[in-house]
Structures are given as C-alpha cells and as structure tokens.
Amino acid sequence: MRTFSIGAITYAEDTPAFLAAIEKAYDTNIRPACRCTNTQEGIACYIAKIEGSYIVKRMPETGDKHAYTCVSHDPPSLISGKAALIDRAIHEVEGNDEVRCDFAMKKTSGRAPPVTSGSPSEVVADPKRKLTILALLHFLWDKTELTHWRPFFSGKRYWSYVRAQLVEAAKTTIIKGEPLVSMVYIPAPYVDTEERKKEIQAEQNKVLAFLRTNKNSRMILIGELKSIEKKTANTVLTLAHAGPKFSFLIASDFAAKVQTRFSNALALADTLNTNDRVNIKIIVIATFWLDSNGFKVIEEISCMAVTASSQDKPAYIPVENSYDADLITGLAMQKRSFKKALRYNASKLQMPVFGTLSDDGCNTALFIIPDDMPEDEHNQVVKDANDEGIPLLIVEKTALTNPKLPNKIG
C-alpha cells in the first residue's frame, strides 16, 4: 500500500484519515508527496477530483523517479507495451501527453481502405513510432489507472466513473495539436428521465454539428458494445447508453473484417458470463465520420474485453483470454491488489506477463505461460526478469482460481 505525506503527517492510502486529508489538501492547493523512495522530500503528486472522488496522481515526467514497487513507476517493457513507446509515440510535455497515432483523423484522397486494428497487413512499419487505435485505448486505460485494482474499489467502479476518468484523461491527451476531448464521443450513462434524455440528445447533437461543420474530419468513439447486427445493406453497431437512434454503420465490405476482429472477444464473453466467474463487457474504440446522408460511418475499429461491474469482483479490468479471467477471479477471492499489464503495439509473445501484484512489497510479476510459447522463449522471459531485477512468479494454469501468491504486506 502506498503512503503519502501531506504537510508533516504521513498517511497510508485507502484509510479514512487519508481520504479526508486529500480532500482538504485539494481545497487548499497542497500537493501530497509519494513516500515510495527514501528521499526526505518524497515525490510531489497532484490531486484530481473526478465524479466527487479525490484521486492522487503522479506529476508529468516523474514516472522514472518513483520506486519500481510504486504504481506510479513507468513499468519496464517486460510488463508493459508502453515502455517501448515512451519518447517515440508518447511524449509528456508540460502536463500533457502528446501521442502519435497511425490512424487518420481527416479524410485524405487516395488513402487505402481501412482495416481493423490488429489485423494482418503487408505494410512494414516501426510499431514503436505510432499508436494503433487499440494501443490508444490501452494508453487511456493506463493513464486513468483503470488497470489497477484494490479490494477497496469493490462496488464503486461503474460506467459513470469510468467515463469521467476517460473524459478527464482526454483533456490532457493531445493528438496532432488538439486535445482528444475535442474529438471524442464517450456516451454518458443513460438514465430514463426527461432531463437526462435532453442532455444526452444535446451531447449527440454536438457530435453531429462538429462533423457537419468539419466535413473531412473524423471523431473517435469509446463505449460499451451493446450489439452488432446485420441489416439489409450494412451492419449496425449500437453502444450501451447511447440509445438505439444513435447507432453507427459498418459498410458491407468492411463488416466481415470487423466480425473477425470481434470474434475472440464475443466468444470470450459468451464463455465466461456465468455466475461463478467474472462477467465480460466489450469496450469499443473506433473512428467515424458523417456521410452525405447523415449516417455515422465507422472507418477504423478495435475492441477490448473487460470485466463487468460487480459488487465483489474487479470491474473494467482488461481480459485477453479465459486464463486472465480465471486469475482475476483467484486474485479477487484472495482480496489481492494488482495491476493488469497491457500490450499496446506488442504481440502476446513479446509481452506475455499478466500483470503485477501491488500489495506484496515488491510488485511480483505474474506470468501465465501462453499455450503457443516455445520453451526457449519462456526461458528467455524468466532470464529477462532476473536480469532486470523483476520478481517473477509463474502461475500454473491449473491453479489460476486459487494461486499460491507471496504474502500481502500491510
């Protein structure tokens, strides 16, 4: 558990005294200091207020100053695809994150037909220089710390909180000189009241007005998938909370690729959505534009499976396969705190670690050996961890729901 000093007093995170102290510090513009290192002054952080909650976040360009065991530390490449992108596709500049993306936000003549992120391509490019559309989603999930889980969060993480975090992160994420918040649509939670319906309609009208005014521009949508249905000529994608009238078209010649891209996530949801395992939602990220008939048309799209909201299980934690889901179940049953690793542009074999514990005092990396990983590559992961001084625990597939883990500290 992290500790912070506010003035002359040091507090343990997640205690009532700390929560009261950061609220007061926020009101009086006092910065808390993270005590993860042995420095006398600690490492200055800032407090964000989101949906009525106060959250301590690291200051820009300080990720390398925090201890390896601190959740604010920039993780090495073995346990995060972000490491290979820092100072290439991701730059921290004056409190903002400037990101370079490999997908277009404006219509360009002669551009090749889009393919879904993650699908095969004959184009050879350096994956470290730009974010794919899925990598952008991973970046936002990391930036908002939605990859982190502690038992304290149980029953408190719902779409309203997730959306508020994403909107806040979008304000300080810059794409081609513009804040992401000016070009992203993230549906607000639907509430069946006339007042909320009017607010939702106004939000959607604002999106349409932007695209009508900027005819060559694209916007980005991020939301929970409700359905993908084949209609007469096109496929229609509908988001939860957006309402059935604010749907998106997928052109018929593009739909098959989209179905292929979504097939693993949809199959995972069908398999795991039972009472004794974590349930699954699918988060969609896509670019879209407005055609001459006023239809919102998807241009590039990807998705990420996450755990669903629950009173007793981790919520909105990314999941790639049933092994991930089983280990999340096991960690939740033992009331453990952890951080889920995300690959960004890396392949599963390039970055196979599930994530790290954040309550054992040394951030042990949890490694589920992929079925298709050759033994020499498996051994290389172990060697790399040893070389970098990263504690590594191989979790056997037969023990995922009841793993033998290092003891909790604190």
Phi, psi and omega per residue, in radians:
M1 nan 2.360 -3.137
R2 -1.278 2.709 3.012
T3 -2.193 2.585 -3.131
F4 -2.329 2.532 3.004
S5 -1.814 2.335 3.053
I6 -2.196 1.910 -2.971
G7 1.170 -2.268 -3.097
A8 -1.661 0.027 -3.043
I9 -1.920 2.402 3.083
T10 -1.839 2.325 -3.080
Y11 -2.130 2.561 2.964
A12 -1.495 2.427 -3.135
E13 -1.112 2.672 3.084
D14 1.219 0.271 3.033
T15 -1.765 2.628 3.141
P16 -0.980 -0.652 -3.134
A17 -1.122 -0.682 3.140
F18 -1.184 -0.754 -3.132
L19 -1.075 -0.678 3.097
A20 -1.209 -0.655 -3.102
A21 -1.195 -0.695 -3.113
I22 -1.281 -0.492 3.050
E23 -1.123 -0.752 3.117
K24 -1.185 -0.693 3.133
A25 -1.123 -0.647 3.102
Y26 -1.081 -0.765 -3.110
D27 -1.189 -0.436 -3.083
T28 -1.912 0.193 3.083
N29 1.001 0.719 3.061
I30 -1.762 2.318 3.132
R31 -1.562 2.251 3.008
P32 -1.305 2.711 3.107
A33 -2.040 2.232 3.099
C34 -1.275 2.341 -3.081
R35 -1.793 0.546 -3.070
C36 -1.292 -0.293 3.116
T37 -2.014 3.074 -3.103
N38 -1.573 0.119 -3.139
T39 -1.174 2.550 -3.057
Q40 -1.133 -0.689 -3.059
E41 -1.519 -0.232 -3.066
G42 1.287 -2.969 -3.122
I43 -2.061 2.067 -3.054
A44 -1.074 2.420 3.080
C45 -2.210 -3.137 3.031
Y46 -2.302 2.867 -3.096
I47 -1.954 2.218 3.062
A48 -1.881 2.472 3.070
K49 -1.897 2.008 -3.068
I50 -2.307 2.139 3.135
E51 0.911 0.674 3.097
G52 1.430 -0.074 3.129
S53 -1.796 2.546 3.124
Y54 -1.799 2.220 -3.038
I55 -2.256 2.270 3.096
V56 -1.511 2.234 3.137
K57 -2.226 2.719 -3.141
R58 -1.287 2.676 3.054
M59 -1.313 2.634 3.103
P60 -0.986 2.564 3.057
E61 1.078 0.513 3.092
T62 -2.105 0.098 -3.080
G63 -1.014 -0.606 -3.124
D64 -1.389 -0.180 -3.108
K65 -1.528 -0.383 3.135
H66 -1.358 2.698 3.123
A67 -1.150 2.679 3.124
Y68 -0.967 -0.602 -3.091
T69 -1.369 -0.104 -3.132
C70 -1.545 2.454 -3.128
V71 -1.176 -0.266 3.120
S72 -1.494 -0.080 3.134
H73 -1.287 2.441 3.037
D74 -1.245 2.069 -3.044
P75 -1.257 2.653 3.085
P76 -1.250 2.930 -3.029
S77 -1.105 -0.423 3.137
L78 -1.116 -0.515 -3.057
I79 -2.137 0.246 3.017
S80 -2.859 2.313 3.061
G81 -1.232 -0.226 -3.123
K82 -1.156 -0.575 -3.035
A83 -0.970 -0.683 -3.111
A84 -1.274 -0.243 -3.048
L85 -1.789 -0.269 -3.118
I86 -1.111 2.316 -3.106
D87 1.219 0.144 3.007
R88 -2.094 -1.221 3.097
A89 -1.653 -0.289 -3.107
I90 -2.226 2.128 3.134
H91 -2.229 2.233 3.028
E92 -1.532 2.051 -3.082
V93 -2.352 2.007 3.031
E94 0.831 0.877 3.068
G95 1.492 -0.091 3.123
N96 -2.001 2.793 3.001
D97 -1.881 1.955 3.062
E98 -1.582 2.141 -3.092
V99 -2.102 2.501 3.078
R100 -1.850 2.239 -3.059
C101 -2.028 2.653 -3.109
D102 -1.680 0.211 3.101
F103 -2.046 2.645 -3.034
A104 -1.447 2.484 3.017
M105 -1.887 0.010 3.042
K106 -2.405 2.628 3.124
K107 -1.259 2.275 3.103
T108 -2.195 2.374 -3.109
S109 -1.188 2.491 3.082
G110 1.376 0.088 -3.140
R111 -1.247 2.421 -3.137
A112 -1.113 2.654 3.106
P113 -0.991 2.441 -3.071
P114 -1.244 2.642 3.011
V115 -2.145 2.757 -3.131
T116 -1.223 2.561 3.130
S117 -1.066 2.315 3.110
G118 1.687 -0.142 3.127
S119 -1.484 2.771 -3.093
P120 -1.060 2.604 3.119
S121 -2.568 2.596 3.098
E122 -1.536 -0.127 -3.132
V123 -1.336 2.294 3.087
V124 -1.756 2.116 -3.120
A125 -2.560 2.754 3.106
D126 -1.340 1.953 -3.086
P127 -1.227 -0.085 -3.117
K128 -1.579 -0.170 -3.005
R129 -1.640 -0.401 -3.127
K130 -2.495 2.653 3.096
L131 -1.518 2.331 2.913
T132 -1.238 2.980 3.140
I133 -1.152 -0.595 3.069
L134 -1.209 -0.677 3.114
A135 -1.097 -0.602 3.073
L136 -1.095 -0.722 3.096
L137 -1.105 -0.746 3.085
H138 -1.045 -0.747 3.138
F139 -1.042 -0.796 -3.134
L140 -1.153 -0.656 3.117
W141 -1.139 -0.687 3.088
D142 -1.203 -0.768 -3.081
K143 -1.080 -0.620 3.137
T144 -1.501 -0.045 -3.108
E145 1.069 0.480 3.024
L146 -1.273 -0.142 3.041
T147 -1.429 -0.182 -3.101
H148 -1.607 2.523 3.037
W149 -2.452 2.375 2.999
R150 -2.380 2.580 3.140
P151 -0.906 -0.505 3.121
F152 -1.003 -0.469 -3.096
F153 -1.355 -0.206 -3.019
S154 -0.951 2.281 3.114
G155 1.290 0.154 -3.069
K156 -2.085 -0.114 -3.065
R157 -1.906 1.787 3.101
Y158 -2.161 3.093 -3.056
W159 -1.038 -0.602 3.133
S160 -1.042 -0.728 3.116
Y161 -1.217 -0.793 -3.133
V162 -1.038 -0.807 -3.135
R163 -1.081 -0.776 -3.135
A164 -1.056 -0.690 3.106
Q165 -1.133 -0.763 -3.128
L166 -1.133 -0.734 3.125
V167 -1.097 -0.745 3.126
E168 -1.086 -0.750 3.132
A169 -1.138 -0.625 -3.123
A170 -1.148 -0.427 3.139
K171 -1.170 -0.508 -3.093
T172 -1.990 0.328 3.035
T173 -1.914 2.127 -3.014
I174 -1.931 2.216 3.049
I175 -2.112 2.053 -3.138
K176 0.896 0.782 3.045
G177 1.464 -0.073 -3.111
E178 -2.062 2.490 3.093
P179 -1.161 2.392 -3.130
L180 -0.985 -0.563 -3.088
V181 -1.051 -0.419 -3.128
S182 -1.409 -0.138 -3.065
M183 -2.336 0.327 -3.116
V184 -2.128 2.497 3.042
Y185 -2.025 2.021 3.099
I186 -2.175 1.850 -3.043
P187 -0.995 2.342 3.039
A188 -1.311 2.693 3.140
P189 -0.963 2.345 -3.129
Y190 -1.384 2.273 3.044
V191 -2.250 2.276 -3.021
D192 -1.436 1.140 3.018
T193 -2.278 2.698 -3.114
E194 -1.088 -0.686 -3.132
E195 -1.089 -0.800 -3.127
R196 -1.195 -0.632 3.107
K197 -1.065 -0.690 3.116
K198 -1.159 -0.689 3.133
E199 -1.148 -0.739 3.124
I200 -1.126 -0.738 3.114
Q201 -1.089 -0.706 3.127
A202 -1.130 -0.690 3.111
E203 -1.109 -0.753 -3.141
Q204 -1.222 -0.630 3.083
N205 -1.116 -0.604 3.099
K206 -1.116 -0.695 3.085
V207 -1.084 -0.838 -3.123
L208 -1.107 -0.692 3.136
A209 -1.108 -0.691 3.119
F210 -1.078 -0.799 -3.087
L211 -1.245 -0.550 3.086
R212 -1.220 -0.643 -3.131
T213 -1.315 -0.627 -3.107
N214 -1.963 1.370 -2.929
K215 -1.099 -0.468 -3.139
N216 -1.657 0.064 -3.060
S217 -1.592 2.737 3.012
R218 -1.976 2.746 2.948
M219 -2.116 2.887 3.104
I220 -1.929 2.352 3.022
L221 -1.952 2.498 3.032
I222 -2.369 2.168 -3.121
G223 -2.973 3.046 3.092
E224 -1.455 2.267 3.114
L225 -1.203 2.293 3.010
K226 -1.773 -0.824 -3.134
S227 -2.831 2.699 2.920
I228 -2.222 2.001 -3.038
E229 -2.219 2.395 3.093
K230 -1.403 2.164 3.065
K231 -1.828 -2.913 -3.058
T232 -1.032 -0.938 -3.049
A233 -1.952 -0.399 -3.063
N234 -2.367 3.010 3.006
T235 -1.799 2.416 -3.071
V236 -1.975 2.252 3.091
L237 -1.854 2.268 3.130
T238 -2.123 2.401 3.122
L239 -1.756 2.547 2.968
A240 -1.080 2.535 3.099
H241 1.368 -0.386 -3.086
A242 -1.414 -0.380 -3.105
G243 1.561 2.666 -3.062
P244 -1.172 -0.412 -3.091
K245 -1.410 -0.270 -3.136
F246 -1.896 1.142 -3.112
S247 -1.791 3.074 -3.041
F248 -2.266 2.443 -3.140
L249 -1.620 2.484 3.011
I250 -2.093 2.069 -3.072
A251 -1.015 2.578 -3.045
S252 -1.026 -0.637 -3.119
D253 -1.352 -0.121 -3.127
F254 -1.871 -0.352 -2.994
A255 -1.078 -0.682 -3.100
A256 -1.094 -0.680 3.111
K257 -1.169 -0.667 3.121
V258 -1.138 -0.783 3.129
Q259 -1.051 -0.676 3.107
T260 -1.129 -0.753 -3.114
R261 -1.136 -0.592 -3.092
F262 -1.561 -0.181 -2.969
S263 -1.055 -0.757 -3.115
N264 -1.135 -0.761 -3.130
A265 -1.149 -0.734 3.133
L266 -1.146 -0.716 3.114
A267 -1.138 -0.667 3.111
L268 -1.108 -0.746 3.115
A269 -1.089 -0.778 3.134
D270 -1.078 -0.655 -3.095
T271 -1.296 -0.698 -2.960
L272 -1.638 -0.282 -3.044
N273 -1.329 1.235 3.069
T274 -2.205 2.909 -3.034
N275 -1.183 -0.506 -3.034
D276 -1.652 0.061 3.115
R277 -2.291 2.924 3.100
V278 -1.130 2.444 3.045
N279 -1.496 2.804 -3.004
I280 -2.140 2.366 2.902
K281 -1.964 2.836 3.085
I282 -2.077 2.144 3.081
I283 -1.630 2.252 -3.138
V284 -1.829 2.430 2.932
I285 -2.262 2.340 -3.081
A286 -2.737 2.752 2.918
T287 -1.743 2.567 3.137
F288 -2.561 2.791 -3.134
W289 -2.447 3.013 -3.104
L290 -1.907 2.109 -3.139
D291 -1.466 3.137 -3.040
S292 -1.149 -0.322 3.105
N293 -1.636 0.032 3.109
G294 1.503 0.197 3.114
F295 -1.513 2.470 3.082
K296 -1.488 2.025 -2.990
V297 -1.967 2.230 3.094
I298 -1.266 2.334 3.086
E299 -1.878 -0.872 3.085
E300 -2.345 2.507 -2.979
I301 -2.629 2.613 2.978
S302 -2.644 3.091 -3.094
C303 -2.629 2.857 3.135
M304 -2.523 2.208 3.066
A305 -1.379 2.401 3.098
V306 -2.373 2.788 3.070
T307 -1.259 2.544 -3.097
A308 -1.450 2.827 3.104
S309 -1.052 2.464 -3.091
S310 -2.746 2.702 3.102
Q311 -1.328 -0.439 -3.024
D312 -2.296 0.105 3.134
K313 -2.239 2.687 3.133
P314 -0.999 2.441 -3.073
A315 -2.030 2.440 3.086
Y316 1.075 0.530 3.026
I317 -1.575 2.205 -3.121
P318 -1.055 2.492 -3.105
V319 -2.341 2.286 3.116
E320 -1.776 -0.475 -3.064
N321 -2.772 3.114 -3.091
S322 -1.175 -0.472 3.090
Y323 -1.120 -0.777 3.064
D324 -0.985 -0.828 -3.096
A325 -1.073 -0.723 -3.141
D326 -1.164 -0.690 3.132
L327 -1.204 -0.664 3.062
I328 -1.061 -0.721 3.077
T329 -1.038 -0.809 -3.138
G330 -1.113 -0.723 3.115
L331 -1.127 -0.695 3.134
A332 -1.149 -0.706 -3.139
M333 -1.106 -0.542 3.126
Q334 -1.626 0.093 3.106
K335 0.954 0.861 -3.141
R336 -1.709 2.702 3.056
S337 -1.787 2.450 -3.073
F338 -2.751 2.941 3.041
K339 -2.210 2.208 3.136
K340 -1.417 2.309 3.106
A341 -1.399 2.539 3.093
L342 -2.165 2.542 -2.985
R343 -1.540 -0.418 -3.021
Y344 0.995 -2.030 -3.111
N345 -1.570 -0.117 -3.043
A346 -1.351 2.712 3.066
S347 -1.447 2.928 3.140
K348 -1.080 -0.665 -3.123
L349 -1.315 -0.468 3.095
Q350 -1.265 -0.528 -3.099
M351 -2.479 1.365 -2.972
P352 -1.551 -0.056 -3.048
V353 -1.258 2.359 3.141
F354 -1.122 -0.808 -3.072
G355 2.879 -2.826 -3.099
T356 -2.327 2.560 2.955
L357 -1.249 2.576 3.108
S358 -2.176 0.311 -3.126
D359 -2.292 0.246 -3.102
D360 -1.888 0.048 3.100
G361 1.474 -0.154 -3.131
C362 -2.422 0.155 3.100
N363 0.887 0.984 3.122
T364 -1.055 2.260 3.088
A365 -1.430 2.343 -3.118
L366 -1.770 2.184 -3.001
F367 -2.130 1.983 3.004
I368 -1.763 1.998 -3.052
I369 -1.177 2.079 3.130
P370 -1.055 2.570 -3.119
D371 -1.014 -0.614 -3.046
D372 -1.725 0.265 3.140
M373 -1.519 2.102 3.093
P374 -1.067 2.684 -3.067
E375 -1.071 -0.642 -3.118
D376 -1.157 -0.590 3.100
E377 -1.264 -0.650 3.064
H378 -1.048 -0.776 3.125
N379 -1.137 -0.569 3.139
Q380 -1.175 -0.660 3.088
V381 -1.047 -0.777 3.124
V382 -1.090 -0.745 3.129
K383 -1.122 -0.775 3.139
D384 -1.049 -0.724 3.122
A385 -1.093 -0.769 3.124
N386 -1.103 -0.737 -3.119
D387 -1.114 -0.600 -3.104
E388 -1.612 0.026 3.124
G389 1.243 0.494 -3.127
I390 -1.682 2.079 3.059
P391 -1.085 2.257 -3.062
L392 -2.227 2.289 3.086
L393 -2.106 2.107 3.048
I394 -1.445 2.075 3.138
V395 -1.720 2.044 -3.112
E396 -1.179 2.506 -3.101
K397 -1.090 -0.476 -3.137
T398 -1.359 -0.143 -3.069
A399 -2.111 0.323 -3.026
L400 -1.127 -0.678 -3.102
T401 -1.437 -0.121 3.070
N402 -2.553 1.071 -3.042
P403 -1.254 2.600 3.041
K404 -1.561 1.952 -2.963
L405 -2.055 2.772 2.992
P406 -1.029 2.644 -3.114
N407 -1.130 2.602 3.038
K408 -1.269 2.596 3.040
I409 -2.050 2.200 3.133
G410 1.561 nan nan
